[in-house]
Amino acid sequence: MNTKHRLLLALTMASVMVAGTVQAAGLMDTLNSAASELGKSGGSGSSSGGLSLSSLTGLLNGGDKALSSGSMTNAAGILQYCVKNNVLSEKGTEAIKDKLLDQLGITSTANAKSEDYQQGLGGLLNTGDGKSLDLNSLGTSQITEKVKQKACDLVLKQGMSFIS
């Protein structure tokens, strides 16, 4: 009986180790896929959106300033972009965006001529650290979707702090 338990334990441990290896390989495949997708779309850390895998990871793990808007006007545009692209729900986001526009004296999105706002509508996040991140050019890999989600979430929080 003792030998059977040891054999069962050894088999269980072996299967757990194999499953862990397969999961790690799956993660590496995802990261490699993201890296090759980024390589096709523009390459290394330019401010127009072509970011390396390490740059994307840095954005996810870095401070909030790297994915926050540098202005209230750009934040309003980014919020509209995030709703339009189904990154944020319309329900609460629209109210925040509308209050931001009211504070800026913009009565409708149709008459919003500000370049900063228009860039935000197009997915160009003018960040708090003086750089730009084009959310459109990030692609659709798992890691880039996480970067978009984090950026939209941070800008929404930022928008709420602008209006309070």
C-alpha positions as CSV (number, residue, x, y, z in Angstrom):
1,M,0.0,0.0,0.0
2,N,2.8,2.4,0.8
3,T,4.4,1.8,-2.6
4,K,1.0,2.5,-4.3
5,H,0.8,5.8,-2.5
6,R,4.3,6.8,-3.5
7,L,3.6,5.8,-7.1
8,L,0.3,7.8,-7.1
9,L,2.1,10.8,-5.6
10,A,4.9,10.6,-8.2
11,L,2.4,10.4,-11.0
12,T,0.4,13.3,-9.6
13,M,3.6,15.4,-9.3
14,A,4.7,14.5,-12.8
15,S,1.3,15.5,-14.3
16,V,1.4,18.8,-12.3
17,M,4.9,19.6,-13.6
18,V,3.8,18.8,-17.2
19,A,0.7,20.9,-16.9
20,G,2.8,23.8,-15.6
21,T,5.3,23.4,-18.4
22,V,2.5,23.4,-21.0
23,Q,1.0,26.6,-19.4
24,A,4.3,28.3,-19.4
25,A,4.8,27.4,-23.0
26,G,1.4,28.8,-23.8
27,L,2.3,32.1,-22.1
28,M,5.6,32.2,-24.0
29,D,3.7,31.6,-27.3
30,T,1.3,34.5,-26.4
31,L,4.2,36.8,-25.7
32,N,6.1,35.7,-28.8
33,S,3.0,36.3,-30.9
34,A,2.6,39.8,-29.4
35,A,6.2,40.5,-30.1
36,S,6.0,39.4,-33.7
37,E,2.8,41.3,-34.2
38,L,4.4,44.4,-32.8
39,G,7.5,43.8,-34.9
40,K,5.3,43.8,-38.1
41,S,3.5,47.0,-37.1
42,G,6.5,49.2,-36.4
43,G,9.1,47.8,-34.2
44,S,10.9,49.4,-31.3
45,G,9.9,52.1,-28.8
46,S,8.7,55.0,-31.0
47,S,6.2,57.4,-29.6
48,S,3.8,56.8,-32.4
49,G,2.7,53.5,-31.0
50,G,5.2,50.8,-32.3
51,L,6.3,49.5,-29.0
52,S,8.5,46.6,-28.1
53,L,7.3,43.8,-25.8
54,S,9.5,45.1,-23.0
55,S,8.0,48.6,-23.5
56,L,4.4,47.2,-23.2
57,T,5.4,45.2,-20.1
58,G,6.9,48.4,-18.7
59,L,3.6,50.3,-19.4
60,L,1.6,47.6,-17.6
61,N,4.0,47.4,-14.6
62,G,5.0,51.1,-14.6
63,G,3.6,54.1,-12.8
64,D,0.2,55.5,-13.7
65,K,1.7,58.6,-15.4
66,A,2.9,56.6,-18.4
67,L,-0.8,55.8,-19.3
68,S,-2.6,58.8,-18.0
69,S,-3.6,61.8,-20.1
70,G,-1.6,65.0,-19.8
71,S,-4.7,67.2,-20.2
72,M,-8.4,67.3,-19.4
73,T,-9.2,67.8,-23.1
74,N,-7.2,64.8,-24.2
75,A,-8.8,62.7,-21.4
76,A,-12.3,63.6,-22.7
77,G,-11.3,62.4,-26.2
78,I,-9.7,59.2,-24.9
79,L,-12.8,58.4,-22.9
80,Q,-14.9,58.7,-26.0
81,Y,-12.4,56.5,-27.9
82,C,-12.6,53.9,-25.1
83,V,-16.4,53.7,-25.2
84,K,-16.4,53.6,-29.1
85,N,-14.0,50.7,-29.1
86,N,-15.7,48.8,-26.3
87,V,-12.9,49.1,-23.8
88,L,-15.1,50.9,-21.3
89,S,-18.8,50.8,-20.9
90,E,-20.9,53.7,-22.0
91,K,-23.0,53.8,-18.9
92,G,-20.7,55.7,-16.5
93,T,-18.0,56.8,-18.9
94,E,-20.3,59.1,-20.9
95,A,-21.3,61.1,-17.8
96,I,-17.7,61.7,-16.8
97,K,-16.8,62.7,-20.4
98,D,-19.7,65.1,-20.6
99,K,-18.8,66.8,-17.3
100,L,-15.2,67.2,-18.5
101,L,-16.5,68.8,-21.8
102,D,-18.8,71.1,-19.7
103,Q,-15.8,72.2,-17.6
104,L,-13.9,72.9,-20.8
105,G,-16.8,74.9,-22.2
106,I,-17.3,72.5,-25.1
107,T,-21.0,72.1,-25.6
108,S,-21.0,69.2,-28.0
109,T,-18.4,66.8,-29.5
110,A,-19.3,68.2,-33.0
111,N,-17.9,71.7,-32.2
112,A,-14.9,70.4,-30.2
113,K,-12.1,71.7,-32.4
114,S,-9.3,71.3,-29.9
115,E,-6.5,69.3,-31.5
116,D,-5.8,67.6,-28.1
117,Y,-9.4,66.4,-28.0
118,Q,-9.5,65.3,-31.6
119,Q,-6.3,63.3,-31.0
120,G,-7.9,61.6,-28.0
121,L,-11.0,60.7,-30.1
122,G,-8.6,59.1,-32.6
123,G,-6.9,57.0,-29.8
124,L,-3.8,59.1,-29.4
125,L,-3.1,59.4,-25.7
126,N,-0.9,62.4,-24.9
127,T,0.5,61.1,-21.6
128,G,1.3,62.8,-18.4
129,D,5.0,62.3,-19.0
130,G,5.0,64.2,-22.2
131,K,4.9,61.3,-24.6
132,S,2.2,60.0,-27.0
133,L,0.8,56.5,-27.2
134,D,-1.4,55.5,-30.2
135,L,-3.9,53.0,-28.8
136,N,-5.0,52.1,-32.4
137,S,-1.5,50.9,-33.4
138,L,-1.1,48.6,-30.5
139,G,-2.8,45.7,-32.2
140,T,-5.1,43.1,-30.7
141,S,-2.8,40.7,-28.9
142,Q,-3.6,39.8,-25.3
143,I,-0.9,42.0,-23.8
144,T,-1.8,45.0,-26.0
145,E,-5.5,44.7,-25.0
146,K,-4.3,44.8,-21.3
147,V,-2.4,48.0,-22.0
148,K,-5.5,49.6,-23.7
149,Q,-7.7,48.5,-20.7
150,K,-5.2,49.9,-18.2
151,A,-4.9,53.2,-20.1
152,C,-8.7,53.6,-20.4
153,D,-9.2,52.7,-16.7
154,L,-6.5,55.2,-15.6
155,V,-8.0,58.0,-17.8
156,L,-11.4,57.3,-16.4
157,K,-10.1,57.6,-12.8
158,Q,-8.3,60.8,-13.9
159,G,-11.4,62.2,-15.4
160,M,-13.3,61.6,-12.2
161,S,-10.6,63.4,-10.3
162,F,-10.8,66.4,-12.8
163,I,-14.5,66.9,-12.1
164,S,-14.4,66.4,-8.3
